[in-house]
Amino acid sequence: MPETTLTLPVTVSLEQIATLIRQMSQSDQKRLLSLAPDLHQIASRSPSPRTREQAHTSVKKLRKKVLTALNDQPLSSDEPFTENLTLGQYNSLSDKEKACLWDQWGEDTDLTELKEKEVISDALSVR
């Protein structure tokens, strides 16, 4: 009897795919590369990492865009940032503490389990 394949339309973000790949065993990751060899070729052609100066320039441009979108009214340090921190508390953390938080959020968050939240109509996209 011939094998039947059922295809269902599902929206999956690249972030969700990346999370799944990080959770795969090394042998499964190698198998994925053998199934999609273009990924390896693309990775080997990747440009060199950005310099610190390039990163600072990007951050500066992003800050200017965000401030412009906020009508030049910076957010208050009392604004909630996460469930446990205000923006001021987050900004007072060292780079190392911030990196630990982001790592923890990456480990603790299953992107497939996230629930959508309503946002105001003029909310800014993260992209």
C-alpha positions in Angstrom: 0.0 0.0 0.0 1.5 3.4 -0.9 2.4 5.8 1.9 0.2 8.9 2.2 1.5 12.2 3.3 -0.7 14.8 5.0 0.4 18.4 4.9 -1.2 20.9 7.2 -0.6 24.6 7.0 1.2 25.8 10.2 2.9 29.1 10.8 6.2 28.6 12.4 8.7 31.4 13.0 12.4 31.1 12.5 12.9 31.7 16.2 10.8 28.6 16.9 12.8 26.6 14.4 16.0 27.8 15.9 14.8 26.8 19.4 13.9 23.3 18.2 17.3 22.9 16.5 19.1 23.9 19.7 17.1 21.3 21.6 18.1 18.6 19.1 20.9 16.1 19.8 24.2 16.6 18.0 23.5 13.6 15.8 20.1 14.9 14.8 21.6 18.3 14.0 24.2 16.5 11.8 21.4 14.6 10.1 19.5 17.9 9.5 22.6 19.3 7.8 22.7 16.2 5.6 19.0 16.7 4.7 19.5 20.4 4.0 23.1 20.8 2.8 22.4 24.4 1.7 22.4 25.4 5.3 26.0 24.3 5.7 27.0 26.1 2.4 25.2 29.3 3.5 26.9 29.2 6.9 30.4 28.8 5.3 29.7 31.8 3.1 28.5 34.0 6.0 30.2 37.4 6.4 32.6 37.8 9.3 31.1 38.8 12.6 30.4 42.5 13.2 32.9 44.6 15.0 32.1 46.2 18.4 32.0 49.6 16.6 29.5 48.3 14.0 27.3 47.0 16.8 27.5 50.3 18.7 26.5 52.1 15.5 23.5 49.8 15.0 22.4 50.3 18.7 22.7 54.1 18.3 20.5 54.0 15.1 17.9 51.8 16.8 17.8 54.1 19.9 17.2 57.1 17.6 14.4 55.3 15.7 12.7 54.2 18.9 12.9 57.6 20.5 11.5 59.1 17.3 8.6 56.6 17.4 8.0 57.7 21.0 7.7 61.3 20.0 11.1 62.0 21.7 9.6 61.0 25.1 11.9 58.4 26.6 10.3 55.7 28.6 10.2 56.2 32.3 12.6 54.0 34.4 9.4 52.9 36.3 7.9 51.3 33.1 7.5 47.5 33.5 10.1 45.6 31.5 9.4 42.1 32.5 7.2 40.5 35.1 9.8 41.1 37.8 11.8 44.1 36.6 11.2 47.7 35.7 13.1 49.3 32.9 15.3 51.2 35.4 16.1 48.0 37.3 17.0 46.2 34.0 19.1 49.1 32.8 21.0 49.1 36.1 22.1 45.4 35.6 25.6 44.7 34.4 26.1 43.3 30.9 26.9 40.0 32.4 23.7 39.9 34.4 21.6 41.0 31.4 23.2 38.2 29.3 22.4 35.7 32.1 18.8 36.8 32.0 18.5 36.5 28.2 20.1 33.0 28.4 17.6 32.0 31.1 14.7 33.4 29.1 15.9 31.4 26.1 16.1 28.2 28.1 12.9 28.7 30.1 10.7 29.8 27.1 9.2 27.2 24.8 8.2 29.4 21.9 5.5 26.9 20.8 3.8 27.5 24.1 3.7 31.3 24.0 0.3 32.9 24.0 -0.6 35.9 21.8 -1.1 39.2 23.6 -3.3 42.0 22.5 -1.3 45.2 21.8 -2.3 48.7 21.1 -2.8 49.6 17.4 0.3 51.9 17.2 2.6 49.4 18.9 6.1 49.1 17.2 7.2 45.9 15.6 10.3 44.3 17.0 11.7 44.0 13.5 
